[in-house]
Amino acid sequence: MTGVVAQRSATGPTQAEARRRLLARLEESAGARNEARTMTLQAAAREWLEATAKLGRWQPTTLGTYRRAIESGLSPVAGLSLAEASANPRAIRTFIRDLALESKTRGRRMRTILRQTFAWAVDEGLISGTNPVASVAMPRTDPTTAKIVEAVDLAELLRVADLGPWYVSAGVRVMVGAGLRIGETLALRVGDVAFVDGGLVLSVAGSVIEPDGEPVTLRDGRAKSNSSLRRLYVGGVAAEALLALVSRAGSDPSALLFAGRGGVVKSPRNWRRAWRAVRSQSPVTEKVHPHQLRATYATLSIREGGWSAETTAGALGHAGTAVLFAHYFRQAPIRGLPSPSSAPSAPQAEITS
């Protein structure tokens, strides 16, 4: 028993009709409760996601991320029936909080999935009462510990990257040296690289997406958001890699820098697979992923380059600094860099509009 009493009422032109409608509603509620006792929490989450997908409000990549989380991340509570999960909010809250302690991002994602799933179940009449996830708060985490490649380990990172195919070596350099997302990196074309006033400028104006079960899609002129459309002054290892890629691709401005066989766009999934095959060869790189390369770029731009938070957020393609400080900036000590003594000052303009 949940201790929640569900009230039902009905009206009609006559007392007999009102009674008939009330009985129909009670039968419908009883059927919904029976369905809630047999439907698993995982099945409910699947139905919620499919119902949401039909509204067309989310990008295919977002739907794919949520679908993977439902299929693999719900394991500890997936077998609970919807009714059991609703009646045992402590177990659901503990599951979300434990997951958040392992990964803040996965914890927040699962909280969103379950919060929306239970809200959907209430709307469908499958359960009654309050949403057991509505008030779940994420555990406090240390905001200074964004995962990055330590400054002293950058040379080892590049050495390991060179053990892989050319597109892995170049991709690591572009992501760690220019802060691009993996989809943005694989969408780069020859015409996106240019010399301006003696410096190398990179235009970021596209992305590659790969929704679950769908072919790779190249979106020209459509980055992740309006803020993601940007031009960057690039130097160091990223500039060297970009120049080599342009030389390899030829003079056609529309040619992809990371083209696969036959000039087709390279799959982000295949790039990640090739990177995983070589990163395990060093303890420094065995857990490094593209997101971590962007965090390294952001943190070192501020800590070593003296960039302002606003400039760094713009270079990452963010409209504000909130995401930068939440996921990309490490304030804690970094091996190979002196400890920060004060807030970074604003640098010379590194981004052009």
Buried (B, 14 or more C-beta within 10 A) or exposed (E): EEEEEEEEEBEEEEEEEBEEBBEEBEEEBEEBBEBBEEBBBBBBBBBBBEEBBEEEEBEBBBBBBBBEBBBEBBEEBBEBBBBBBBBBBEBBBBBBBEBBEEEBEBBBBBBBBBBBBBBBBBEBBBBBBEBBBEEBEBEEEEBEEBBBBBBEBBEBBBBBBBBBBEBBBBBBBBBBBBBBBBBBBBBBBBBBBBEEEEEBBBBBBBBBBBBBEEEBBBBEEBBBEEBBBBBBBBEEBBBBBBBBBBEBBEEEEEBBBBBBEEEEBBBBEBBBEBBBEBBEEBEBBEEBBBBBBBBBBBBBBBBBBEBBBBBBBBBBBBEEBEBBBEBBBBBEEBEEBEEEEEEBEEBEEBBEE
